[in-house]
Amino acid sequence: MLEFLRFQKDEEQAWDLFVPKTNNGTIFHLRSFLNYHPESRFKDHSVMVRKKGSLFSLLPAAEQVLKGKKTLVSHPGATVGSFTLPENLSIADSFGLVKKLIEYAKNEKFQCIRISLPPNLYQRRLSNYMEYSFFKFGFVYAKREVTSILFLEETIEKTEMKFRPSHLRAVRKAIDKNIVVKQSKNIEAFYAILKDNLEIRHGVSPTHTLGELMNLFNLFPDKIRLFAAFYDELMIAGVVTFQINQRVLLAFYISHDERYSDLRAVNILFYNIFEWAIKSKFEVFDFGIFTVNGEPNMGLGRFKENFGASGIFRDTIELNLDC
């Protein structure tokens, strides 16, 4: 019997200690990550699931009004969400989770449920039981994005064999131009590059404010890193990586100074990140999505493919409850 209980603040420690024990827990499931947002930004409605009195699953969630409906959503402060799951999840328990979720949402007077599913490769032990269960109970796709995934080999030499020749030449060019790559604490310099780049290319601002990003670096010094490329000691490009879990590393922000594009700093940045990730025992590198509301940025997708990446879904699903 599964019991759904609304999360209480005094359970934060128990929550965060539980996440790493699960099959698919990520940095985005941690309360210590979700709490960097001001309390007033989201109306938290996270859920803890118990089975026979023991903690079984966690669902980071919030209340929002979407299209005029009171909606239980995967926590908006996280890139992905859904339930944390045990490695030995049974089909019966996956059905039970979805059935109880619907009952709970109806009892709480929600009119819709919207869940952001993590890519399958974020799991240690692959399983589609939850997706199967969601759809058996009537969930449908709300959005399907595509993220670019690279499987890292045991050495950088074997990994670079997946690169297209043009990308290998770009790495060599950056080396010839004396581009230096290293981890950096200069978040302000990177943020200036990021802000300018997003405004020029897309007319938008970064997801995080500078203060929020610096706070995240302080909260997770071992899980969030800035890899930066320097030319004559000037930062000209950077990649902010998030350690999703023990096997997956995500590129959350990628940006460069347009004035130095011909130096191919981003190419050598990724080469060095792959090398570091392999030594750190990561198995998968996630470049992030190259689609927005399902529409592809073909140039960005091709850039990631040239490193040997391929695309997998990052899905959002929903269920109208009509209650």
Residue pairs with C-beta under 8 A, 6 or more apart in sequence:
1 51
1 52
2 49
2 50
2 51
2 56
2 93
2 96
2 97
2 100
3 49
3 50
3 51
4 47
4 48
4 49
4 100
4 101
4 103
4 104
5 47
5 48
5 49
5 50
6 45
6 46
6 47
6 48
7 15
7 44
7 46
7 47
7 48
7 58
11 48
12 31
12 32
12 35
14 55
15 30
15 31
15 48
15 58
16 30
16 31
16 32
18 25
18 55
18 58
18 84
19 25
19 26
19 29
19 30
19 58
19 84
20 245
22 29
22 57
22 58
22 84
22 85
22 86
22 87
23 84
23 85
23 86
23 87
23 89
23 123
23 124
23 125
23 127
24 82
24 84
24 85
24 118
24 122
24 123
24 124
25 58
25 84
25 245
26 80
26 118
26 122
26 244
26 245
26 248
27 33
27 220
27 223
27 242
27 243
27 244
27 245
28 34
28 60
28 75
28 78
28 79
28 80
28 81
28 118
28 244
29 58
29 60
29 78
29 81
29 84
32 219
32 220
33 77
33 78
33 216
33 219
33 220
34 44
34 46
34 60
34 75
34 77
34 78
36 77
36 212
36 215
36 216
36 219
37 77
37 212
41 77
42 62
42 64
42 75
42 76
42 77
43 62
43 63
43 64
44 61
44 62
44 75
45 61
45 62
45 63
45 72
45 108
46 58
46 59
46 60
46 61
46 62
46 75
47 58
47 59
47 61
47 101
47 104
48 55
48 57
48 58
48 59
49 55
49 56
49 57
49 58
49 59
49 83
49 97
49 100
50 56
51 93
56 86
56 93
57 83
57 84
57 85
57 86
57 97
58 83
58 84
59 81
59 82
59 83
59 84
59 101
60 74
60 75
60 78
60 81
61 72
61 73
61 74
61 75
61 81
62 72
62 73
62 75
62 76
62 77
63 70
63 71
63 72
63 73
63 110
64 71
64 73
64 76
65 71
66 73
66 112
66 114
67 112
69 111
69 112
69 320
70 109
70 110
70 111
70 112
71 110
71 111
71 112
71 113
71 114
72 105
72 108
72 110
72 112
72 113
72 114
73 113
73 114
73 115
73 116
74 80
74 81
74 82
74 114
74 115
74 116
74 316
75 81
78 116
79 116
79 250
79 252
80 116
80 117
80 118
80 119
80 122
80 314
81 115
81 116
81 117
81 118
82 115
82 116
82 117
82 118
82 130
83 97
83 130
85 94
85 123
85 127
85 130
86 93
87 124
87 125
89 127
89 129
89 130
90 129
91 129
91 132
91 133
94 129
94 130
94 132
94 133
95 133
95 136
95 137
97 130
97 133
98 130
98 133
98 134
98 136
98 137
98 139
99 137
101 113
102 113
102 137
102 319
102 321
105 113
105 321
106 321
106 323
109 323
110 321
110 323
111 320
111 321
111 322
111 323
112 318
112 319
112 320
112 321
113 139
113 318
113 319
113 321
114 142
114 316
114 317
114 318
115 134
115 139
115 316
115 317
115 318
116 314
116 315
116 316
117 130
117 131
117 314
117 315
117 316
117 317
118 314
119 147
119 149
119 286
119 312
119 313
119 314
120 126
120 128
120 312
121 149
121 248
121 284
121 286
121 312
122 244
122 245
122 248
124 245
124 246
124 247
131 315
134 317
134 319
135 317
137 319
138 319
139 317
139 318
139 319
140 317
140 318
140 319
141 315
141 316
141 317
142 316
142 317
142 318
143 293
143 294
143 315
143 316
144 294
144 313
144 314
144 315
144 316
145 289
145 291
145 292
145 294
145 313
145 314
145 315
145 316
146 289
146 290
146 291
146 296
146 301
146 311
146 312
146 313
146 314
147 286
147 287
147 288
147 289
147 290
147 311
147 312
147 313
147 314
148 286
148 287
148 288
148 289
148 290
148 301
148 304
148 305
148 309
148 310
148 311
149 284
149 285
149 286
149 287
149 309
149 310
149 311
149 312
150 159
150 162
150 274
150 284
150 285
150 287
150 304
150 307
150 308
150 309
150 310
151 283
151 284
152 159
152 274
152 277
152 278
152 282
152 283
152 284
152 285
153 159
153 161
153 162
153 278
154 278
155 278
156 271
156 274
156 275
156 278
159 274
159 278
159 308
160 168
160 171
160 271
160 274
162 307
162 308
163 171
163 306
163 307
163 308
164 305
164 306
164 307
164 308
166 306
167 267
167 306
167 307
170 264
170 267
170 268
171 264
171 267
171 268
171 271
173 263
173 264
174 229
174 263
174 264
174 265
174 267
174 268
175 268
177 231
177 263
177 264
178 231
179 229
179 230
179 231
179 236
179 263
179 264
179 265
179 268
180 229
180 230
180 231
181 227
181 228
181 229
181 230
181 268
181 269
181 271
181 272
182 227
182 228
182 230
183 225
183 226
183 227
183 228
184 190
184 226
184 227
184 228
184 235
184 238
185 217
185 226
186 226
186 228
186 235
187 210
187 213
187 214
187 217
187 226
188 210
189 228
189 235
190 226
190 228
190 235
190 238
190 240
190 253
190 255
191 206
191 210
191 213
193 235
193 236
193 237
193 238
193 255
193 256
193 257
194 206
194 238
194 253
194 255
195 205
195 206
196 257
196 258
197 255
197 256
197 257
197 258
198 204
198 205
198 206
198 255
199 205
200 258
206 213
206 253
208 216
213 240
216 224
217 224
217 226
220 243
222 243
223 242
223 243
224 240
224 241
224 242
224 243
224 252
225 240
225 241
226 238
226 239
226 240
227 238
227 239
227 240
227 241
227 269
227 272
227 273
227 276
228 235
228 237
228 238
228 269
229 235
229 236
229 237
229 238
229 256
229 265
229 266
229 268
229 269
230 236
231 260
231 263
231 265
235 257
236 256
236 257
236 259
236 260
236 263
236 265
237 255
237 256
237 257
237 260
237 265
237 266
237 269
238 253
238 254
238 255
238 256
238 269
239 251
239 253
239 254
239 255
239 266
239 269
239 270
239 273
240 251
240 252
240 253
241 249
241 250
241 251
241 252
241 273
242 249
242 250
242 252
243 249
243 250
244 250
244 286
246 281
246 282
247 282
247 283
247 284
248 282
248 283
248 284
248 285
248 286
249 273
249 277
249 280
249 282
249 284
249 285
249 286
250 285
250 286
250 288
251 273
251 285
251 286
251 287
251 288
252 288
254 266
254 287
254 288
256 265
256 266
270 307
273 285
274 285
277 285
285 309
287 304
287 307
287 309
289 314
290 296
290 297
290 300
290 301
290 304
290 311
291 297
301 311
